[in-house]
Every structure is written in structure tokens, then in C-alpha cells.
Amino acid sequence: MDLVLSSAFVANPYPVFARLREAAPMLWVEPWGCWLMSRAEDVDTSIRDTRRFSSTERVARVIRGVPGFEEGRFDAIYENFEVGIAQQDPPAHGRLRSLVSAAFTPRRVENLRPRIRELVGELLAPHLASGHLDLVSDLADPLPAIVIAELAGFPVEDRLRFRDWTYRINNFFFASGTADSGQGADANAAVLEAREWIADLVAERRRSPRDDLLTALAVAEHEGGRLSTAELLSVAITLFLGGHDTTTGLISLGFDGLLRAPDQMALIRERPDLVPAAVEEMLRFDAPFQMNLRYVTEDVPVAGVTVRRGELVRQALGSANRDPERWPDPDRFWIERPAARHFAFGLGPHFCLGAPLARLQGQVVVEMLLARLPGLRLADPSATPDLRADITNRNLRSLALQFDPVKPGA
Ligand code: HEM
């Protein structure tokens, strides 16, 4: 158990996962108050079994256990997670899912391609002549924030505010696995601030509707109560919680993996048709969202242990993505590996709604960085990756890159 509590686990969880898959594929982690499931087969089966591995109660139950809950100190965050789209089981889940999925049809997302290209071009432009950039702060962090803001209808200039709320909400329980009442209070305050901001935006959309997701949600709330106010606020918060930081992780961790595999860099330069496969390998190799959480509704045997009704399980998506039972040579970044379905976006009824949008951004970034930044490389391949201390949302804080300076107008 100590293995998963160490800072070495945050820095590189994969050797630990390899040991766990062999020796303890279901590990009880006392400080997290839950099981850690590490084998692909178990993750695959349990993630589809929404009856026994439920998505309701999983966060609500944790919040109820934190000192201060009874005094109402966490009411806003509690309600946000209780009514959230990711916290419902089928069939109830389908109602919210169908309302939100209308915004993410493959066609609507594909229509964003020219705009995403334009944004990447604008973000790269100031760095071309210098020959270096920080991939995270210059591109991977702002790009998905602007894209989600434009799609949802959030003011783009508020993107640092919703990033701040994301961090504060994630710091409670998701980042460390433990629920601390100080962080709970701060996460609660972040939800209250975000709700006030969203309520103002929704009121404005009612006065003057636009072609954006917030208007669609505001209409759904207004017409016949298809969406309650609490649900509307929760869905809107989910969009920046789910859509920003994860995509930053895909781009930054993905490039870190690709640039450390020079043969694969050479391959993708020669074969641009492999860009979509390269993005899937990025997602498999270093999953930005490392662990799903589920609540067990009846006693269930898994990998030699009995998980009791009412216990929590973390399904380690990052570990399942490196399971040698599923993936030959799993620790190799290998774009042309035999196709198999990775777990980075989850599976089953909660499969990531934003997956087409995340994939599109990843593909545009790979294409454009290779086309526009000649000789792209890590500035210091021997530097220790600058990872954030977060066991759920794996991400880099910075990634210094170099390339051959590009003359203006070239
Ligand atoms: C590389 C980027 C992304 C990764 C790795 C990722 C990962 C995930 C995962 C693993 C789930 C399933 C959670 C569960 O089963 O409990 C999920 C659900 C979800 N994601 Fe993403 N996501 C990404 C990008 C996005 C984007 C861009 C958006 C929206 C703008 C988004 C919105 C959502 C929503 C709304 C859900 C909940 C779906 C449901 O419960 O039915 N995600 N995501």
C-alpha cells in the first residue's frame, strides 16, 4: 500500500501498477478509503456493470463523511455532485446525457476544425522566431479553455477563473484520494463562485439567446423543467471540469511521450496519415484521467477478493492501458501497435462525451506542431518531468520545447 502513497507513484505510477497487476490486482488503500483495481480485464468488466459498480453515491458519500458536513459547510459541492451527469446510473442518466450530447455530435465537433486550426496558429505565432516555447502555458493550457469557452458560451476572458475553480474542486479528494475539511470548504466556495457566474450568464442568454450550449441548456431548463436549475449549474461546471485540464494533459503528456520516442517522431513526420493513431497512442500511453470511481451496490468477487456492498473502487484506467494481457510491449510508445480499445475515455454509458472534441484538438495540435515547428525536440531530455501532484488528473505543469527558429513570413 505504501507504494501508491509515495511521491514516486505520482511521478511515475506505471512501475507500481505493473507490480500491483501481478501481486495485488485489488488493493485496499486505507487512507483513500477504497479499493484500487489495476487489471484491464477487471476494469473492462466493472466499468460496463453499472448495476453493481454504480456512479451514484460515489462522491456524495465521501463528502457526507467529512467533518463539517452536518453544519452545511459543503452543501454546494454536495449538490453539484449529487445531481451531476457523471453521478447518475442508467436509465436516469440517459435524460441528462441526451441533452448534453446534442452539443457533441461528430458533425458539430468536426465543424470546429478550422477554428481550432486558427487558434493553434495564433497561439504559436508569437514563439516562431524564438525557437522555443513552453508547450503547457503557451498552447496546451489555453487552447482547450478557449475551445470549451466558445462552445459552451463562457466568456473567454474568464478562462483563468474557471481553471482556478477546477483546481480548487479537484484538490478536494480527487487529487490526493483523501478528503480534508479545509479543502472541502475551499472546493465548496469554488462551486458557489462558479454557480453565481453561470447563473448570471444563463440569465443573460434568456434575454438574448445565442448559438451556444449555455443557451440550449437555459432553454431546456425553462421549457417544462427538462433540466432543474441545480442540474443546469452542475452540467455547466462539468464542462470546464471535464473539458479543459484533461485535454491539456493529452497534449502535454502526449508530446512528452512522443518526443521521447525518436523513431516514432520520425515515423509520424513521414506518415501524417498516422496522426489519429498517434493521438490514440498518446491517450493510451499516459492517460490524463487516471482513475474512475465507483460505488459497489452488492457484495461482488473481483480478482480473489470480495468487495463489500457500500465500498468504493478506483478503476485505474492508466494501469489498464498498460496491461500486458491487452497490449504487447505496453511500456513502449508505439503508434502502429495492433489496434485495441484503450480506457482513457472510460467505457460504457459514461464514455466521455467530449472524446470527439478532445481527439480533434489533439490531432490538430500534432499536425500543426510537426508542420510549423521544424526540428521540434525536448529542450532538455534529461530534465525530470514537471508533474503536478495529482493522482487522478495526471498533468504536466510545464514542458520546454525547442525547434529551429522560423523567419517571419516563412
Ligand atoms: C483527453 C481529454 C479527456 C479525457 C482523458 C476524458 C476522460 C473522461 C473519462 C474517463 C470519463 C468517464 C468518467 C466515468 O466513467 O466516471 C469522462 C466523462 C465525461 N467527459 Fe471527458 N475526458 C476528456 C475530455 C473531455 C472534454 C473535451 C469534454 C467536454 C467538453 C468532456 C466532458 C465529459 C463529460 C460531460 C463526461 C460525463 C459523461 C457521462 O457521465 O455520461 N471530456 N471523460
Residues whose N, C-alpha, C, O or C-beta is under 5 A from the ligand:
A	BS01	HEM	I85 A86 R97 T238 L239 G242 G243 T246 T247 L250 P288 F289 N292 F343 A344 F345 G346 P349 H350 F351 C352 L353 G354 A355 L357 A358
